[in-house]
Amino acid sequence: MSNQVYSTGRRKESIAKVWVSNGTGNITINKKNIEDYFQR
């Protein structure tokens, strides 16, 4: 049994996919740390 949840969001022609699972609390986006992905 997996402790992973999957969801998809759509707006106009864009699609966002997310997998959430138990872990360390680190957020990774496209294999980058969240601070490196969103630099603002």
C-alpha positions in Angstrom: 0.0 0.0 0.0 1.4 3.4 -1.0 1.1 6.6 1.1 1.1 8.7 -2.0 -1.7 10.9 -3.3 -1.9 12.1 -6.9 -4.0 15.0 -8.3 -4.3 16.9 -11.5 -5.3 20.6 -12.0 -6.3 22.1 -15.3 -6.8 25.7 -16.5 -7.3 26.7 -20.1 -4.7 24.6 -21.9 -2.3 24.1 -19.0 -2.1 20.9 -16.9 -0.5 20.6 -13.4 0.2 17.3 -11.8 1.2 16.7 -8.2 2.2 13.7 -6.2 2.2 14.1 -2.4 3.7 11.5 -0.1 5.0 11.1 3.5 8.6 12.2 3.8 11.0 14.8 5.2 8.9 17.9 4.4 11.1 19.0 1.5 9.3 20.3 -1.5 10.8 19.5 -5.0 9.5 21.0 -8.2 11.0 19.6 -11.5 13.8 18.0 -9.5 14.7 21.4 -7.9 14.4 22.6 -4.4 11.5 25.0 -3.9 13.9 27.9 -3.0 15.8 27.4 -6.3 12.6 27.1 -8.4 10.8 30.2 -6.9 13.6 32.7 -6.4 11.4 35.6 -5.4 
